[in-house]
Amino acid sequence: MNLISPKTKELIEKYYPSESEGVIIQLQEYCEYLSEFFSDETNPETYERFCFAILKLAKSSKEKLKTTIDFAKVDYRDLLVSADFANSITIHNEWARKVLNEKP
């Protein structure tokens, strides 16, 4: 089951162009872990907020990506607070739109 949305893939390709496949796998594994808490929800958009938060905090660093995923596994709520995505269920989409519209 694929839990990575098309928009998440776009962000991954922007931040990790040469390593996108590996990053997709890491985020897919994290989403599968999260799905245990969300009654096995299979809609990829359900997981965007968490994936976007990880990508925002990792800031294109492969090392930070791993530590951010580890941090997110401790408590996903802390992940959302750290990324400033906790107070709105749509703010992550605004952030993604801004990032995807930026010129390289």
Wavefront OBJ file of the C-alpha trace (Angstrom):
o trace
v 0.000 0.000 0.000
v 1.369 3.367 -1.048
v 1.012 6.023 1.655
v 3.053 8.734 -0.079
v 0.965 11.329 -1.899
v 1.923 12.879 -5.258
v 2.499 16.232 -3.539
v 4.824 14.594 -1.015
v 6.774 13.051 -3.917
v 7.088 16.496 -5.518
v 8.575 17.901 -2.317
v 10.950 14.960 -2.000
v 12.138 15.448 -5.571
v 12.695 19.150 -4.884
v 14.651 18.601 -1.654
v 16.408 15.320 -2.514
v 16.640 15.175 -6.338
v 19.377 12.559 -6.506
v 18.143 10.512 -3.543
v 14.367 10.725 -3.963
v 13.766 6.966 -4.184
v 15.490 6.311 -0.858
v 13.682 9.175 0.847
v 10.339 7.920 -0.463
v 11.102 4.518 1.056
v 12.020 6.066 4.431
v 8.849 8.156 4.541
v 6.742 5.208 3.384
v 8.108 3.158 6.291
v 7.302 5.989 8.700
v 3.757 6.272 7.318
v 3.280 2.520 7.720
v 4.398 2.911 11.333
v 1.890 5.766 11.800
v -0.915 3.795 10.166
v -0.987 1.561 13.239
v -2.219 4.587 15.213
v -4.748 5.684 12.598
v -6.739 2.461 12.258
v -4.814 1.482 9.154
v -5.897 4.588 7.221
v -4.723 4.135 3.614
v -5.375 7.584 2.122
v -1.950 9.137 1.362
v -3.268 12.650 2.035
v -3.803 11.623 5.665
v -0.028 11.392 6.057
v 0.961 14.566 4.186
v 1.038 16.738 7.285
v 3.538 14.411 8.941
v 5.684 13.918 5.837
v 5.750 17.652 5.124
v 6.787 18.315 8.729
v 9.657 15.847 8.423
v 10.791 17.380 5.136
v 10.545 20.909 6.533
v 12.631 20.080 9.605
v 15.198 17.964 7.737
v 16.008 20.892 5.421
v 17.372 18.736 2.572
v 19.867 16.973 4.856
v 19.993 13.185 4.647
v 21.346 13.001 8.209
v 18.629 15.305 9.573
v 16.015 13.274 7.717
v 16.903 10.157 9.693
v 17.039 11.950 13.045
v 13.771 13.758 12.301
v 12.023 10.468 11.498
v 13.396 8.995 14.727
v 12.131 12.079 16.598
v 8.715 11.723 14.933
v 8.437 8.120 16.094
v 8.726 9.216 19.722
v 5.692 11.515 19.457
v 4.225 12.756 16.194
v 2.614 15.689 18.044
v 6.053 17.073 18.911
v 6.946 16.766 15.229
v 3.942 18.889 14.244
v 4.709 21.499 16.914
v 8.358 21.731 15.841
v 7.350 22.290 12.221
v 4.687 24.873 13.182
v 1.973 22.600 11.778
v 0.182 21.872 15.063
v -2.313 24.731 15.199
v -3.872 24.241 11.773
v -4.809 21.223 9.713
v -4.145 23.124 6.462
v -0.978 25.123 7.169
v 1.200 22.295 5.821
v -0.469 22.713 2.421
v 0.305 26.436 2.430
v 3.936 25.671 3.264
v 4.151 23.057 0.480
v 2.609 25.399 -2.072
v 5.169 28.070 -1.178
v 8.093 25.630 -1.389
v 6.976 24.133 -4.693
v 6.513 27.562 -6.248
v 9.980 28.807 -5.248
v 12.514 29.164 -7.995
v 15.668 27.043 -7.517
l 1 2 3 4 5 6 7 8 9 10 11 12 13 14 15 16 17 18 19 20 21 22 23 24 25 26 27 28 29 30 31 32 33 34 35 36 37 38 39 40 41 42 43 44 45 46 47 48 49 50 51 52 53 54 55 56 57 58 59 60 61 62 63 64 65 66 67 68 69 70 71 72 73 74 75 76 77 78 79 80 81 82 83 84 85 86 87 88 89 90 91 92 93 94 95 96 97 98 99 100 101 102 103 104
